[in-house]
Amino acid sequence: MDQTSDNATHPHEPHAQGLASRLNWLRAGVLGANDGIVSTAGLVVGVASATTGTTPILTAGVAGLVAGAISMAAGEYVSVSTQRDSEKALLSKEKRELAEEPDYELAELTEIYRRKGLSDRTARQVAQELTAHDAFAAHAEAELGLNPEELTSPWQAAISSAISFTVGALLPLLAILLPPVSWRIPVTFAAVLVALAITGSISARLGGSNPRRAVLRVVVGGALAMAVTYAIGRIPGVAG
């Protein structure tokens, strides 16, 4: 059955490799937003506990947001670039082996499908048909688990990380600046803990884990971070 027929029969069951990739990107985005929430919340709560001045809080919050977004982007760019370089090296090696030893590669592909449960005859037929259609793509998928047409972009990863961190960081920054002075810290604590509960639940559901445990972990971690930075801001002499 071809892909078009399969999609028509099961419209709500996407089978493309891109689905796992999209879920990973979404989960990474949620985690990036979570980092932005926690790190910025801890920073602005610490400053707000030391001073009631709006300018110092705004300056610290914006500086933390920018520094965090750049750091996330740079780290993701380096990480994905390294991964992409490794993947391209593996693909180049596979392409070279296909050109130099096609018979050996065909036998190797046949063995892969035989180990997956196909009979010797069927495995060889599958390997031959896939090789005739697109030998490079068949070997890349079966041996390396890669799609040569869907390698991750370092720039896309960097930009996505920066955006997700920034979106998360804006919440505690606005929560600390908009309310009256006496309500700043309580409102920020409440807003941050609710946001963390939401991001923790989404992340858990995307990963197929227990939402309650994930929510508890991120909420306790966020509350601890804000409590510690609040205590540091209250230490005499810190503000001055």
C-alpha positions in Angstrom: 0.0 0.0 0.0 1.5 3.4 -0.9 1.8 6.4 1.3 -1.2 8.2 -0.3 -3.5 5.3 0.2 -2.3 4.8 3.8 -2.9 8.5 4.7 -6.4 8.3 3.1 -7.3 5.2 5.2 -5.8 6.5 8.5 -6.1 10.3 8.3 -5.6 10.7 12.0 -2.5 8.5 12.2 0.6 10.2 10.7 3.3 7.7 10.0 6.0 10.0 8.7 9.3 10.3 10.6 8.6 14.0 10.9 6.1 13.4 13.6 8.7 12.4 16.2 10.8 15.3 15.1 8.0 17.7 15.6 7.2 16.3 19.0 10.8 16.7 20.0 10.8 20.3 18.9 7.6 21.0 20.8 9.0 19.4 23.9 12.2 21.4 23.6 10.2 24.5 23.2 8.3 23.9 26.3 11.5 23.1 28.3 13.0 26.3 26.9 10.1 28.3 28.1 10.3 26.6 31.5 13.9 27.7 31.8 13.0 31.3 30.9 10.3 31.3 33.5 12.4 29.9 36.4 15.7 31.8 35.7 14.0 35.2 35.1 11.6 34.8 38.0 14.5 34.0 40.4 16.4 37.0 39.2 13.6 39.6 39.4 12.3 38.3 42.7 15.7 38.6 44.2 16.1 42.2 43.0 12.5 43.1 44.1 13.2 41.8 47.6 16.2 44.1 47.8 14.7 47.2 46.4 11.3 48.7 45.4 12.7 50.7 42.5 11.2 49.8 39.2 14.3 50.7 37.2 16.7 48.2 38.9 14.1 45.4 38.6 13.4 46.2 34.9 17.1 46.4 34.1 17.9 43.1 35.8 15.0 41.4 34.2 15.7 42.5 30.7 19.4 41.8 31.1 18.6 38.3 32.3 16.1 37.7 29.5 18.6 38.8 26.8 21.5 37.0 28.3 19.5 33.8 28.8 18.0 33.9 25.3 21.5 34.4 23.7 23.0 31.6 25.9 20.2 29.2 25.0 20.6 30.0 21.3 24.3 29.7 21.3 24.2 26.4 23.2 21.6 24.9 20.9 23.5 26.1 17.8 26.7 24.4 19.0 24.9 21.2 20.0 22.9 20.8 16.9 25.9 21.8 14.6 27.9 19.0 16.2 25.1 16.5 15.8 24.5 17.6 12.2 28.2 17.3 11.4 28.2 13.7 12.8 25.1 12.8 10.8 26.6 14.2 7.6 29.8 12.3 8.1 27.9 9.1 8.6 25.8 9.7 5.5 28.9 10.5 3.4 30.4 7.2 4.6 27.3 5.3 3.7 27.1 6.9 0.3 30.8 5.9 -0.4 30.2 2.3 0.7 27.2 2.1 -1.6 29.3 3.2 -4.5 32.3 0.9 -3.6 30.6 -2.2 -2.3 26.9 -2.4 -3.6 26.7 -6.1 -3.2 27.9 -6.1 0.4 25.5 -3.2 1.2 22.6 -5.1 -0.3 23.4 -8.1 1.8 23.7 -5.9 4.9 20.2 -4.4 4.2 18.8 -7.8 3.7 20.2 -8.9 7.1 18.7 -5.9 8.8 15.2 -6.8 7.6 15.7 -10.5 8.3 16.5 -9.6 11.9 13.3 -7.6 12.1 11.4 -10.8 11.5 11.1 -11.2 7.7 11.9 -14.5 6.0 15.2 -14.7 4.1 13.3 -14.5 0.8 11.1 -11.6 1.8 13.9 -9.7 3.4 16.0 -9.9 0.2 13.0 -8.9 -1.9 12.4 -5.9 0.3 16.0 -4.9 0.3 16.2 -5.2 -3.5 13.1 -3.2 -4.1 14.2 -0.4 -1.7 17.6 -0.4 -3.3 16.2 -0.1 -6.7 14.0 2.8 -5.6 16.5 4.8 -3.6 19.5 2.9 -2.2 20.9 5.8 -0.3 17.7 6.7 1.5 16.9 3.1 2.3 20.3 2.5 3.9 20.3 5.8 5.7 16.9 5.0 7.3 17.6 1.3 8.1 21.2 1.5 9.3 21.4 5.1 10.7 17.8 6.0 11.5 18.3 9.2 9.4 16.4 10.9 6.7 19.0 12.8 4.5 16.3 15.3 3.6 15.4 16.2 7.2 18.6 16.9 9.0 18.1 19.4 11.8 19.1 23.0 11.1 21.4 24.6 13.7 20.0 28.1 13.0 16.4 26.9 13.3 17.3 25.2 16.6 19.0 28.4 17.9 16.2 30.7 16.9 13.5 28.4 18.4 15.4 28.1 21.7 15.8 31.9 21.9 12.1 32.5 21.2 10.9 29.9 23.7 13.1 31.2 26.4 12.0 34.8 25.7 8.4 33.9 25.8 8.8 32.2 29.2 10.9 35.0 30.6 8.3 37.7 29.7 5.8 36.2 32.2 7.7 36.8 35.5 9.0 40.1 34.1 5.5 41.4 33.5 4.2 39.9 36.7 6.8 41.7 38.8 6.4 45.1 37.1 2.6 45.5 36.6 1.2 45.1 40.1 1.5 47.6 42.9 4.7 47.4 44.9 3.2 45.5 47.8 1.8 42.9 45.5 4.8 42.4 43.2 6.3 39.3 44.8 3.1 37.5 45.8 1.7 37.9 42.2 4.9 36.8 40.7 5.1 33.7 42.9 1.5 32.8 42.0 1.9 33.5 38.2 5.1 31.6 38.0 3.9 28.5 39.8 0.8 28.3 37.7 2.8 28.7 34.5 5.3 26.0 35.7 2.4 23.7 36.4 1.1 24.1 32.9 4.5 23.7 31.2 5.3 20.7 33.4 2.0 19.0 32.5 2.5 19.7 28.8 6.0 18.4 28.8 5.0 15.2 30.6 2.1 14.5 28.2 4.4 15.0 25.2 6.9 12.6 26.8 4.3 10.1 27.9 5.3 10.3 31.6 3.3 11.0 34.8 2.0 14.6 34.7 1.7 14.8 38.5 5.3 14.0 39.1 6.5 16.4 36.4 4.3 19.2 37.7 5.5 18.6 41.2 9.2 18.6 40.2 9.0 21.9 38.2 6.8 23.7 40.7 8.9 22.7 43.7 12.1 23.6 41.8 10.7 27.0 40.7 9.4 27.8 44.2 12.8 26.9 45.7 14.6 29.1 43.2 12.5 32.1 44.0 12.6 31.5 47.7 16.4 31.3 47.6 16.8 34.5 45.5 14.3 36.3 47.7 16.2 35.4 50.8 19.5 36.6 49.2 17.8 39.9 48.3 16.7 40.3 51.9 20.3 40.0 53.3 21.4 43.3 54.7 23.9 45.1 52.5 23.0 43.2 49.3 21.1 46.0 47.8 23.7 48.6 48.7 
